[in-house]
Amino acid sequence: MSEYKRTSLRNFVKEWKSLIKKVKGDDWAVYPDPGIYTLNPEDITTPTITYKTGGRKPYEKSARKPSFKNETQSMNQSDEVIIEYGQQFVSFLKLGIYGKSYDKVDITRELLEEFMIDYTGYFRKKGILELVFEQQFEDDAVDIKGEVFVKQEIEYYVRHERTKKMANTKLKEIQDDIELPDDYKAISEIIANKTNK
């Protein structure tokens, strides 16, 4: 079993926001991307960073469905095993940096990229399998309720895994309870007798 936890993109974003708050305090405001468009321009502190998912897909062709990862004995019941399944995904996380000054937005973007590099190890320990800068999009000027803001947007490749644990009765005990049809039972007895000789 890996020493790292596994996590969803949603949990990663929660960790990311929490870490930004701890490290940057109130220097950077963080919102989901659509959220910034609901604010009044005078309430937007700059720089503001927004986030949104730019897409999600299975990591590989084989990851289109959950696969077996691990089996452990239940601590509560001796006749149960806990089976763990996992499914890896690649998500694209888009981060937008908004501000009134181009220079301030540009500097904030660079600081955000450094922040992502500095804390990649931390995010891996929290369950992210891979976190890599993917691309920067074209600079833009956006209108939010009549106020114009400079916007730069960057995207990160995030590989993560969703896991599911299920309790199952041991396969052998299930097999012991199954009554085989007469023909199969007879064949089984013949094989068992030959093996005992």
LINLINVEN-V462879 format. One record per backbone hydrogen bond with DSSP energy under -1.0 kcal/mol. NH is the residue of the N-H (numbers start at 0). CO is the residue of the C=O. If there is no record, write none. Layout:
((NH | CO) (NH | CO))
//
This chain:
((11 | 7) (12 | 8) (13 | 9) (14 | 10) (15 | 11) (16 | 12) (17 | 13) (18 | 14) (19 | 15) (20 | 16) (21 | 17) (22 | 18) (23 | 19) (24 | 20) (26 | 23) (28 | 46) (30 | 48) (32 | 50) (34 | 31) (37 | 34) (42 | 39) (43 | 40) (47 | 97) (48 | 28) (49 | 95) (50 | 30) (51 | 93) (53 | 91) (56 | 89) (58 | 87) (62 | 59) (63 | 60) (66 | 85) (68 | 83) (69 | 83) (71 | 81) (73 | 79) (79 | 76) (80 | 167) (81 | 71) (82 | 165) (83 | 69) (84 | 163) (85 | 66) (86 | 161) (88 | 159) (89 | 56) (90 | 157) (91 | 54) (92 | 155) (93 | 51) (94 | 153) (95 | 49) (96 | 151) (97 | 47) (98 | 149) (104 | 100) (105 | 101) (106 | 102) (107 | 103) (108 | 104) (109 | 105) (110 | 106) (111 | 107) (112 | 108) (113 | 109) (114 | 110) (115 | 111) (116 | 112) (117 | 113) (118 | 114) (119 | 116) (122 | 118) (123 | 119) (124 | 120) (125 | 121) (126 | 123) (127 | 122) (128 | 158) (129 | 158) (131 | 156) (133 | 154) (134 | 154) (136 | 152) (139 | 150) (141 | 148) (143 | 146) (146 | 143) (148 | 141) (149 | 98) (150 | 139) (151 | 96) (153 | 94) (154 | 134) (155 | 92) (156 | 131) (157 | 90) (158 | 129) (159 | 88) (161 | 86) (163 | 84) (165 | 82) (167 | 80) (169 | 78) (173 | 169) (174 | 170) (175 | 171) (176 | 172) (184 | 180) (185 | 181) (186 | 182) (187 | 183) (188 | 184) (189 | 185) (190 | 186) (191 | 187) (192 | 188) (193 | 189) (194 | 190) (195 | 191))
//
